[in-house]
Amino acid sequence: MTTMDGPLVLPEPKVKGAGLYAGIGDYVKVEPKRYAPKTLRETAEGRYWRAYKAPALINAVSQVTSLHFAETYPYQLAVTSSARVTVYNSQSRKQHRMFARFKDIAYSGVLRSDARAMVVGGQAGIVQLFDMNSRSILRKFEMHTRAVRSVKFSPQSYATIASASDDTTVRIWDVAAGECVRRHDGHTDYARSIAGHPTAQTTWASGSYDHTVRLWDDRDGSTSATMTLDHGAPVEDVAWLPSGSLLVSVGGQDVCVWDVLGGGKLLKRLRCHQKTIMSCHVAADGGPPPVLEHGSFAASAGAGGRATAPRLLTGSLDGHVKVHELDDFSVTHSAKYPGPVLAVALSPDANALAVGTANKLLSIRRRTKPRSHALGGAGGDPGFHKVGPSGRRKAPRRLDAGSWRYFIRGMNAKAAEGDFKVRRLRSVRLQAHDRALKRFRFTEALDASLAGGRPEVIAAVVDEIAAHGALSKALAGRDAAALQPVLGYVMKHIGDPRHTRQLVHVAGMVLDIYGGSVGASREVDAALRLIRERVAVTLRLHDSLAALAGVASPLLTVGQLAAYRAQ
């Protein structure tokens, strides 16, 4: 018997340790066949990010241009849309405050780290500082001549604010004095983003539509840039990594990672979006907790002596938010949203993910269960303890006999490498097809596996019977009713590449045995016609895929060449 791919090679008879040849007086159950998965298995990273469920889709008055979380509980979220800034409680996802005292469009509403003040830019070129309780204007800075697209508080001082404007300037403001203390010139096009260094109070980075990222340092008294980095496209957003030695810029379809301490060297250029990247957000501890091979949490490198999992999130006009791991900057997860993404942010406790789109939608996703993390050192985990009504974090309860967890400790422990495992002796329960194979009743074994309906088991039983040269015997001597299950299984799975080779052989044997009886049963004839149609459909599909492969091959080659040149 031959197939489309050549002569069929039946499996060789099994040796001691499997099937009927397991040894004198012994029988080992037939194991179902294992196939490669049809799709890629979900990784731990994928499961972690998919835990952000139950999205609250809120209709904004216009496109959502900016999102920012406060750094203290309850991690309020400032959402900038049109001529208003709305503050939400990230825990309940309900509106907490609304600021609408703007004469024109507002931009870049940013909460102070203690959530007691908020600074907002605007189309009118004014930077305004608001009190969060009374919503009154504390300061108003009016020296910009065009729209202020980005404003930020200094990470080290409440008294310093920086702003980037369409008038190509970057200004540093003293909140206490209410005046501009430094103006930085150098950009030749709109300055669209600003970010303060996480450890150096006098260092700022700005991105502009002139394709450059410029670093400013106030210590030398100069108003010119201390470093200029060529991004290669209009820069939409910039962000520092937690260490302060690396800087990320996004614009066009590229994500660029710069080594600032190394003189501005370009470490990595990523192209993972199909359209312009509008926003980036660095989460100092936003990914799944790192674990060691034996299952315990890693204890290194983080604040308070615990391990951290920093992640970079990027949002693009292609509607995707992508998560990047910061060791090799590979994409670990991607999520599709119902519109072009303009802003993305993750709460400091990593329990809420907010995304704003250009079609007036605000998505706030929360984890189904709070993010858990192993404690590391005496400092513990400042971000993921339970929080009381007063806002103070509670210490974890000591595990003792007063807790039910005390009595189940160790039940889920796994053996480490080198441990001796004592296996519990259990009586072997044989399935119907195994009992028939043990007695060399091949026809009964085939019928029992077909009655079970599992393709993996049926394929394993057919292989076992064929290994004994009894497949023709198991198929022969059947009437129309007994032949129907065999033909039904062949018709259903002959188009599956995992079963095609085996079932082509089975169908050929059926035709050899019952070819002279064709026409004696309507049911059998109908089943054979369906098998023929299924084979014809599969062949046409193969022809179409071959033609598609011929068309796609040069396109893929061009894309790979372009990616290689971009590197």
KEKETI-710781 format. One record per residue (C-alpha): residue in one letter; x, y, z. Coordinates in steps of 0.001 Angstrom, whole numbers, plus 500000, padded with zeros to 6 digits. Example, Ala and Ser with C-alpha at 12.3 -4.5 7.8 and 13.67 -1.06 7.14 Angstrom:
a512300495500507800s513670498940507140
// end
This chain:
m500000500000500000t501341503445499078t500289506951500012m500699510420498546d503993510757500416g505373507350499449p505167503853500882l503861503582504435v506356502308506981l504524500501509755p506001500725513258e508292497893514213p507085495383516814k507549496751520303v510157495314522595k510151494497526254g508637497221528374a505685498256526194g502379496859525013l501997493077524761y505764492534525011a506153493996528468g507482490748529855i506262487279530811g502905487645532542d503022491445532426y500980493909530386v501602497617530109k498743499835529043v498834501362525583e499725505008525971p497760507483523815k499784508999521011r501258512414521714y501313515084519033a502870518497518837p500410521159520036k498423522927517323t499199526303518899l502027527646521010r501574526846524670e500832529842526844t503813530959528856a503869532110532475e504293535679531201g501206535326529012r499127533920531873y500283536782534095w499188539540531715r495946537779530807a494996537979534486y494160541656533870k490494541042533182a487075542641533666p487950545842531798a486017548977532627l485477550635529232i484705554299529882n483616556692527147a485707559858527291v484660563229525864s487441563027523269q490595561057522570v492561560115525694t495979561735525326s497579561116528722l497390558688531665h499258558924534962f499028556997538266a499878558466541641e502586556607543548t500678556299546836y497640554219547757p494924554154546423y496952554941543255q494617557485541715l494615557735537931a494660561087536072v493059560888532610t493487563815530207s490918564154527442s489972567316525560a489482570293527945r489258568266531157v491298566039533439t489375563335535284v490833561552538307y489704557954538953n490165555667541927s492139552751540458q490714550342543050s487018550984542380r487518552511538887k485038555245539813q485416558945539162h486988560807542080r487600564364540808m487117566344537630f489104569413536575a487553571402533736r488847574938534328f490648575133531005k490024577631528216d491350575198525601i492535571590525251a494466570229528243y497544568022527906s499579565770530182g497747565791533517v500318564445536008l499723563728539704r502348564484542296s503723561364543966d501650562011547129a498507562714545035r497927566073546757a498641568211543702m498425567922539943v500154569790537121v498585570169533659g499763571645530367g497512572953527631q496956574243524142a497097577821525411g500743577424526474i499951577666530201v501215575269532898q498790575071535818l499279573541539264f496089572395541042d495306571446544615m493630568021544597n491301568683547534s489930572127546710r490624571936542943s491907575510543161i494783576768541016l497944577077543113r500313578284540404k500024579376536788f503123579547534562e502597581472531327m505958581931529578h505475579344526806t504249580807523506r502696577622522117a500986574459523365v502603572670526325r502417568971525442s504261567399528374v504804568346532026k506418566381534853f507259566765538525s510870566191539485p511182562644540918q513221564067543821s511462567358544623y507874568588544822a509160572117544204t510417571529540648i508351571099537470a509582570669533893s507607571343530713a508133570695526982s506337572868524453d505582573229520771d507632576441520896t510673574041520883t511771575013524413v512109573067527652r511540575062530819i512259574271534473w509885575906536982d510341576662540679v506974576083542334a507810578020545511a509004581112543624g506392580743540886e508877581478538103c510972579852535381v514464579170536688r515930577795533461r515069577737529766h516681575155527489d516917575827523754g518183573414521143h515250571595519626t514300572738516133d510780571321516129y507962570607518579a509163569254521951r506601566599522807s507887564751525886i509937565309529042a511224562916531723g513211563532534905h516172561378535861p515197558899538629t518214559771540830a519734563040539555q517504566024540296t519198568319537777t519048565973534769w516158565905532300a515549564239528939s513255565586526226g512038564207522906s511142566275519876y509751566055516374d513216567065515135h514080563331515517t516330563916518527v516390563188522231r518316565802524207l519674565615527743w519800568745529887d521846569242533056d521319572357535180r524539571966537184d526858573491534589g524703576602534161s524452576072530411t521137576219528568s522311573954525739a521996570174525665t524723568062527234m523932565128524929t521975564738521687l520676561343520535d519388560734517012h516236558621517191g515683558681513429a511985559611513563p509758562138515360v509992561292519069e506632560857520807d507706559828524307v510785559210526470a511242557321529745w514136556441532058l514748552910533217p514798552502537030s518605552460537282g518917555817535505s521712554579533246l519429553682530307l516914555839528451v514071554706526196s512675556781523332v509737555885521089g508634557368517787g507782556120514340q507788552325514525d510965552153516617v511800551724520280c515361552876520990v517313552046524150w520238554386524895d523184553872527244v523480557347528732l526408556527531002g528194555003528021g528136558272526099g524755557881524451k525427554564522713l522415552951521024l522043549574522744k518934548314520990r516527549357518271l513249547440518313r510612547458515601c507627545543516933h504679547774515927q503144548349512519k502289552024513096t503576554981515083i504334554288518753m502670557031520802s503448556140524408c505858554174526572h505736553362530273v508432551792532448a507096549726535371a509837549227537949d508200546016539179g505372545219536793g506060541694535525p505551538260537073p507769537657540125p511022535939539048v511451532411540382l514345529995540594e514347526548539005h513275524796542214g510177527013542437s511144529521545128f511122533226544513a514391534864543570a515820537126546241s517976539763544648a518283543171543153g515139544867544381a514234547537546871g513823546082550320g515989543109549391r513469541464547075a513656540636543405t511908542882540916a510528542301537447p510760545572535487r508821545827532232l508487548323529407l505002548887527947t504480550521524557g501233551630522918s500835552263519195l498361553529516612d498091549926515386g495899549272518448h498410547056520262v499998547346523691k503193545328523932v505184544309526985h508976544158526773e511283542303529122l514253544499530035d517068541923530043d517128541429526274f514208543782525418s512188540995523822v508401541225523501t506795538916526058h503120539793525601s500832541680523244a497235542855523679k494846544256521064y492565547203521857p489544548494519901g491246551635518640p494573553421518127v496416553541521463l497608556986522546a498530556368526208v499337553415528467a500140553221532193l500483550559534895s499741551280538552p502682551125541012d501209548027542690a500857546414539214n497195545617539833a495636548052537337l496443548562533656a495055551683531961v494978552308528204g493600555357526367t492633555286522694a492002557793519931n488363556712519550k487379558140522958l487755554958525027l489452554513528387s490165550916529410i491031550125533035r491800546465533642r492397545016537094r493879541703538098t491372539084539173k493578538438542205p496039540959543700r499560540499542463s501425538325544960h505152538375545509a507554536623547844l508913538694550697g512589539467550503g514663540505553514a513561542591556438g512175545287554237g509480543007552898d507391543911549922p506249547530550127g503989547274547137f501874544208547710h500868543935551354k497257544318552350v496297547902553035g494097548994555930p491500551792555957s494097554301557130g496268553602554098r499004551878556153r500147548501554894k499657545553557199a502449543085557879p501757539487556777r500290537247559454r502637534739561095l501924531178559992d500842529252563094a498192526755564190g495599529534564210s495536529523560414w494200526728558214r497195527182555932y499359525818558754f497832522355558364i498262522123554594r501821523437554420g504094521308552277m501295519501550461n502220521130547155a505968520817547619k507890519358544697a510861517067544928a514189518744544253e516836517320541986g518519514373543656d515648513568546042f514492509955546198k510852509608545255v508778506863546865r505979505986544528r502676504714545813l501804501258544501r498484501332542741s496549498626541010v496525499064537246r493037499664535869l492812498608532244q490488500188529717a488283498053527480h490711498199524555d493616497233526850r491703494234528191a490981493103524632l494608493588523541k495784491617526561r493728488694525261f494819489245521646r491262490118520589f492197492746518048t488740493309516565e487287493953520026a490199496262520863l489615498347517722d485862498559518372a486409499535522009s488815502351521062l486400503630518395a483600503649520977g485775505794523258g486111508463520577r489589509775521504p491700510087518324e494963509756520289v493847506444521796i492475505103518502a495718505936516698a497753504197519420v495546501069519253v495779500949515442d499575501177515685e499622498422518318i497464496138516174a499517496907513051a502709496069514967h501331492522515320g500368492339511657a496706491954512621l495211495153511227s493617493430508219k492212490802510555a490705493479512815l489064495172509799a487828492038508056g484595490116508705r482438493167509412d478918493837508292a477683497303507313a476830498288510910a480259497223512240l482071498963509372q480322502316509917p482401503403512990v485628502703511103l484549504695508063g483185507506510236y486523507863512044v488443507835508748m486121510453507227k486428512767510237h490211512697510655i491745511857507286g492217515579506599d494112516089509883p497856516068509093r498517514244512360h496381511273511240t496459511461507442r499316509005506888q497838506335509128l494266506714507891v495218506617504196h496633503164504926v493499502131506840a491208503387504041g493274501463501476m492914498241503469v489155498764503778l488881499180499998d491022496074499411i488856493985501750y485392495316500864g485947496584497297g483895493756495827s480961494612498127v480590498252497096g476933498947496321a475560496418498814s474901499053501519r473745502637501061e475296503724504341v478710502304503439d478550503821499947a477619507230501380a480521507057503850l482974506166501070r481746509092498960l482237511445501893i485784510145502389r486510510754498695e485149514314498941r487184514993502085v490357513795500358a489582515982497315v489054519044499555t492333518365501346l494224518084498036r492749521366496815l493754522986500100h497310521723499653d497424523219496140s496168526568497444l498713526596500264a501504525777497810a500453528710495593l500237531016498645a503693529936499766g505051530883496355v503523534358496628a504557534940500261s508141533700499942p509564536778498132l507630539122500451l509053537428503532t512532537572502030v512217541323501438g510928541841504996q513808539883506512l516293541861504420a514760545155505563a514880544056509210y518509543025508804r519415546402507302a517537548217510106q519723546484512681
// end
